[in-house]
Amino acid sequence: MLLGSTGSVGTQAIDIVKANPDRFRVVAIGAQGSNPALLAEQAVELGVEAVAVADATAVEEVQLRLFAAATERGWTSGDARIPKILAGRSAMREIATWPAHTVVNAMNGSIGLEPTLAALEAGRRLALANKESLVAGGALVREAARPGQIVPVDSEHSALAQCLRSGGAERVGRLVLTASGGPFRGRTRDELAEVTVEDALNHPTWAMGPVVTINSATMVNKALEVIEAHELFDVPYGRIDVVVHPQSVVHSMVEFTDGSTIAQASPPDMRLPIAHALAWPDRVPGAARPVDWTKASDWRFEPLEETAFPAVSLAKDAGRAGGVLPAVYNAANEEAVAAFRDGRLPFLGIVDTVAAVLEIAPEFGRPGSVADVLEAENWARSSARQLVLDASER
């Protein structure tokens, strides 16, 4: 089962499945519906039983595309199938419980939280690439998940999971997440004042969507990964560090109490952590190329400059406070990034806006449902928009 099949992680997961047909089969897929042609082509090529379309207004287009793709591949002669179509927000929850061994949740945004909970409650193993499930709904996910039921897909958390197999939880000293440093590594806060959208989208290592790329430039992406690491591995925030590693070859490290540090290294390629999540705890031969140890190379590790990039420490504070504050952090950031992309907010204003929203957040209490998380997110989005508007009028 693959949710978010038309996105970057989803398409790469399909590539891995197609390269290993004797090992994997996709029984159903789901997506928002913004790329109906690709969604239909995937469904027919993979021969899935069902397709979920979160945006109900896109269903008619998906149906037409499915019919065209199936006809082209021999539907009339029985060589292709047209799958069942599920539509609307509830469709993602329903398809997350479809009979399958593993559910890959590669959706973007808080819409991924409900299918995450549905998959866990149905007893499926969850290969998780949806950050918001843990950032926004960490308490709910922890309550729903059995030990070992969630396998991380993000390269950093996959690396940590692999390193943690070297010793039990009681022997872990620190988790160390690596960050490329983004396009502005080494700059002071004053030097970031005039950053443009084009500058922020020029990532030196990874090809990602615009929101994630800008989050990498502000270090918010790494901040969210710190929250994820805490939720996944139950390590206190005080024992989770971030170090800048521009080469992006060491994807994260675990320091053990005896002074040993175990690191996971591989060239930047998301196919490796995706394949590892699909096969967990096994490995998929040839999933990605290894480090070429016959060539000389230099790996640098630098401390994070927190004055210029305060997003990580801000996220730790929100995480320690708990409740829905991590959800508030994430939602406020999404609004601030949108304002920056539209030219309504300077680059430094992104994290400053998040900090201001957290500062005025009311006491929401511990979330008891997805509705509680969404209520906090809606408040955060509205508050961030107002702060951006107030700043523009000054």
C-alpha positions in Angstrom: 0.0 0.0 0.0 1.5 3.3 -1.1 0.0 6.7 0.0 1.5 9.7 -1.8 2.4 7.6 -4.9 2.9 10.6 -7.3 5.4 12.5 -5.1 9.1 12.1 -5.0 9.2 9.3 -2.3 6.2 7.6 -3.9 7.7 7.4 -7.4 11.0 6.2 -6.1 9.3 3.5 -4.0 7.5 2.3 -7.2 10.9 2.2 -9.0 12.2 -0.1 -6.2 9.1 -2.3 -6.4 9.4 -2.6 -10.2 13.1 -3.5 -9.9 12.2 -6.3 -7.4 8.9 -7.9 -8.6 9.7 -11.1 -6.9 9.9 -9.4 -3.6 7.3 -6.5 -3.6 3.8 -5.9 -4.9 1.7 -2.8 -4.6 -1.9 -3.6 -3.9 -3.3 -0.1 -3.7 -2.2 3.5 -4.1 -3.4 6.9 -3.0 -2.6 10.5 -3.8 -4.0 14.0 -3.5 -5.0 14.0 -7.1 -3.0 16.9 -8.5 -1.4 14.6 -11.1 -4.2 12.4 -12.3 -2.3 11.2 -15.4 0.6 9.9 -13.4 -1.7 8.4 -10.8 -3.7 6.5 -13.4 -0.6 5.3 -15.2 0.8 4.0 -11.9 -2.4 2.2 -11.0 -2.7 0.4 -14.3 1.0 -0.4 -14.7 1.1 -1.9 -11.1 -2.3 -3.6 -11.5 -3.5 -2.3 -8.1 -6.8 -3.2 -6.6 -7.8 0.3 -5.5 -6.9 4.0 -5.9 -7.7 6.6 -3.3 -8.0 10.3 -4.4 -8.0 12.7 -1.5 -9.3 15.6 -3.7 -12.8 14.6 -4.6 -12.9 17.2 -7.4 -10.2 15.3 -9.2 -12.0 11.9 -9.3 -13.6 12.4 -12.7 -10.3 13.2 -14.3 -8.7 10.2 -12.6 -11.5 8.0 -13.9 -11.0 9.2 -17.5 -7.2 8.8 -17.2 -7.6 5.3 -15.8 -9.9 4.2 -18.6 -7.5 5.6 -21.2 -4.4 4.0 -19.6 -6.2 0.6 -19.2 -7.4 0.6 -22.7 -3.9 1.4 -24.0 -2.5 -1.5 -22.0 -5.2 -4.0 -23.2 -8.1 -3.7 -20.9 -10.6 -4.9 -23.5 -8.6 -8.1 -24.0 -8.2 -8.7 -20.3 -4.6 -7.7 -20.1 -5.2 -4.7 -17.7 -7.6 -3.9 -14.9 -9.4 -0.8 -13.8 -9.2 -0.5 -10.0 -11.8 0.5 -7.5 -11.7 4.3 -6.9 -12.2 5.8 -3.4 -12.7 9.6 -3.2 -12.4 12.3 -0.5 -10.5 12.6 2.7 -12.0 9.4 4.2 -10.6 7.5 1.2 -7.1 7.9 2.5 -8.1 6.4 5.9 -9.9 3.6 4.2 -7.1 2.6 1.8 -4.6 2.7 4.7 -6.4 -0.3 6.1 -6.5 -2.2 2.8 -5.1 -5.8 3.2 -1.4 -5.4 3.0 1.7 -6.1 5.0 3.2 -2.6 4.9 1.7 0.9 4.4 4.0 3.5 3.0 2.8 6.9 4.0 4.6 9.4 1.8 1.9 12.1 1.8 2.6 15.8 2.4 1.0 17.7 5.2 -1.3 17.0 8.1 -3.7 15.1 5.9 -1.3 12.2 6.4 -2.1 11.9 10.1 -5.4 10.2 9.8 -4.2 7.5 7.5 -1.2 6.9 9.7 -3.4 6.3 12.7 -5.7 4.1 10.6 -2.8 1.9 9.4 -1.5 1.5 12.9 -4.9 0.7 14.3 -5.4 -1.9 11.6 -2.1 -3.6 12.6 -0.2 -2.7 9.4 3.5 -2.1 9.5 4.0 1.6 8.7 6.9 2.9 6.6 6.6 6.6 7.5 7.8 9.5 5.4 5.0 11.9 6.4 6.7 14.2 8.9 3.4 15.7 10.1 2.2 12.4 11.6 4.9 12.6 14.2 5.4 16.4 14.4 1.8 17.3 14.7 0.3 14.1 16.1 3.1 12.5 18.0 1.1 11.8 21.2 -1.7 10.2 19.1 0.7 8.1 17.0 2.6 6.9 20.1 -0.6 5.7 21.7 -1.7 3.8 18.5 1.7 2.2 17.6 3.0 -1.1 18.9 6.8 -1.3 19.5 8.6 -1.7 16.2 5.5 -1.1 14.1 6.8 2.2 12.6 9.8 2.1 10.3 11.2 5.5 9.3 11.8 6.4 5.6 13.6 9.8 6.0 17.3 9.2 5.4 18.3 10.6 8.8 15.8 8.5 10.8 16.5 5.4 8.7 20.2 6.0 9.5 19.5 6.3 13.2 17.3 3.1 13.2 20.2 1.2 11.5 22.7 2.6 14.0 20.5 1.8 17.0 20.7 -1.9 16.1 24.2 -1.8 17.5 23.0 -1.4 21.1 19.9 -1.3 23.3 18.1 1.9 24.3 19.8 1.9 27.7 23.2 2.2 26.0 22.4 5.2 23.9 24.2 8.4 24.8 23.1 10.8 22.1 21.4 10.9 18.7 23.3 13.1 16.2 21.4 14.2 13.1 23.4 15.5 10.2 22.4 18.5 8.2 23.8 19.6 4.8 23.7 23.2 6.0 21.6 24.2 3.0 22.6 27.1 0.7 23.5 29.5 3.5 25.9 27.4 5.5 28.5 29.7 7.2 26.5 32.9 6.9 25.7 35.2 9.8 22.2 36.4 10.6 23.0 39.8 9.2 24.1 38.2 5.9 20.7 36.4 5.6 18.7 39.6 5.7 18.6 40.1 1.9 18.1 36.4 0.9 15.7 36.0 -2.0 13.4 33.1 -2.8 15.7 32.1 -5.7 18.6 32.0 -3.3 16.7 29.8 -0.8 15.6 27.3 -3.5 19.2 26.7 -4.6 20.0 23.7 -2.4 23.6 22.3 -2.9 22.8 18.6 -2.3 19.2 17.5 -2.6 16.5 18.0 -5.2 13.3 18.6 -3.3 10.0 20.4 -3.5 10.0 24.2 -2.8 8.6 24.1 0.7 11.1 21.4 1.9 13.9 23.2 0.1 13.1 26.5 1.9 12.8 24.6 5.2 16.2 23.2 4.6 17.5 26.8 4.1 16.0 28.0 7.4 17.0 24.7 9.1 13.3 24.1 10.0 13.5 20.8 8.1 16.2 19.6 10.5 14.2 21.1 13.4 11.2 19.0 12.5 13.5 15.9 12.1 14.6 16.5 15.7 11.0 16.3 16.9 10.5 13.1 14.8 13.6 11.6 16.3 12.3 12.2 19.8 9.0 10.7 19.0 10.4 7.7 17.1 13.2 6.7 19.5 12.0 8.1 22.8 15.3 10.0 23.4 15.0 13.3 25.4 15.6 16.5 23.5 18.6 17.2 25.5 20.3 14.2 24.0 19.5 14.9 20.4 22.0 17.1 18.5 22.4 18.5 15.0 25.7 18.7 13.3 26.4 20.3 9.9 27.9 17.9 7.3 28.0 19.5 3.9 28.8 16.3 2.0 25.6 14.6 3.1 27.3 11.2 3.1 26.9 10.4 6.8 23.2 10.5 7.3 23.1 10.4 11.1 25.0 8.9 14.0 24.3 7.3 17.4 26.8 7.9 20.3 26.7 5.1 22.9 27.5 5.4 26.5 30.8 3.7 26.2 32.1 6.5 23.9 31.6 4.7 20.6 29.8 6.4 17.8 28.1 4.4 15.0 27.4 6.2 11.7 25.5 5.2 8.6 27.1 6.4 5.4 26.0 6.3 1.7 25.9 8.8 -1.2 22.8 11.0 -1.1 20.1 8.8 -2.6 16.6 8.3 -1.1 16.2 4.9 -2.8 18.4 3.4 -0.1 16.2 4.4 3.0 13.0 3.7 1.0 14.2 0.2 0.0 15.3 -0.5 3.6 11.9 0.6 5.0 10.2 -1.7 2.5 12.4 -4.7 3.4 12.9 -3.9 7.1 14.9 -5.4 8.8 16.3 -6.9 5.7 18.1 -5.1 2.9 17.5 -4.9 -0.9 20.6 -5.7 -2.9 21.6 -3.0 -5.3 19.1 -0.5 -4.0 21.7 2.3 -4.3 25.4 2.8 -5.1 27.8 2.6 -2.1 30.5 5.0 -1.1 33.5 4.6 -3.5 36.3 3.9 -1.0 39.0 3.8 -3.7 38.7 7.6 -4.2 40.0 10.2 -1.8 37.4 12.4 -0.1 37.0 14.8 2.8 34.1 14.8 5.1 33.5 17.9 7.2 31.5 18.2 10.4 30.7 21.7 11.8 28.6 22.9 14.7 25.2 24.5 14.0 25.3 28.3 14.2 22.2 28.8 16.4 22.3 32.6 16.3 21.8 32.5 12.5 19.6 29.4 12.5 17.5 29.3 15.7 14.9 27.0 14.2 16.3 23.8 15.9 16.4 25.2 19.4 13.0 26.7 18.9 11.6 23.3 17.9 13.2 21.6 20.9 11.5 24.1 23.2 8.1 23.4 21.5 8.8 19.7 21.8 9.6 19.9 25.5 6.4 21.9 26.1 4.6 19.1 24.3 0.9 18.9 23.6 0.1 20.5 20.3 2.9 23.0 20.3 4.9 21.1 17.7 1.8 21.2 15.5 1.6 24.9 16.0 5.3 25.2 15.1 4.8 23.3 11.9 1.6 25.0 10.8 3.0 28.5 11.5 6.1 27.7 9.5 4.0 26.6 6.5 2.1 29.9 6.5 5.4 31.9 6.9 7.1 30.0 4.0 4.1 30.7 1.8 4.3 34.4 2.7 8.1 34.4 1.9 7.5 32.8 -1.5 4.9 35.4 -2.2 7.2 38.2 -1.3 5.2 39.2 1.8 7.8 38.3 4.3 11.6 38.4 4.4 13.7 35.3 4.8 14.5 35.9 8.5 10.8 36.6 9.1 10.0 32.9 8.6 11.4 31.6 11.8 10.7 34.9 13.6 7.1 34.5 12.8 7.1 30.9 14.1 8.7 32.1 17.3 6.1 34.9 17.7 3.2 32.4 17.1 4.6 30.1 19.8 5.0 33.0 22.2 1.2 33.8 22.0 -0.1 30.3 21.8 -2.9 29.5 24.4 -3.0 26.4 26.6 -4.5 23.9 24.2 -3.9 20.9 26.5 -3.0 17.3 25.4 -4.6 16.4 22.1 -7.1 13.6 22.4 -8.1 13.4 18.7 -7.1 14.5 15.2 -9.7 17.2 15.6 -7.7 18.7 18.5 -4.5 18.8 16.4 -6.4 20.4 13.4 -7.9 23.0 15.7 -4.4 24.0 17.0 -3.1 24.1 13.4 -5.9 26.3 12.2 -5.2 28.7 15.1 -1.5 28.8 14.3 -2.2 29.4 10.6 -4.6 32.3 11.3 -2.2 33.8 13.8 0.8 33.6 11.5 -1.2 35.2 8.6 -2.2 38.0 11.0 1.4 38.6 12.1 2.6 38.7 8.5 -0.1 41.2 7.6 0.7 43.4 10.6 4.4 43.3 9.7 3.6 44.4 6.1 1.5 47.3 7.3 4.3 48.7 9.6 
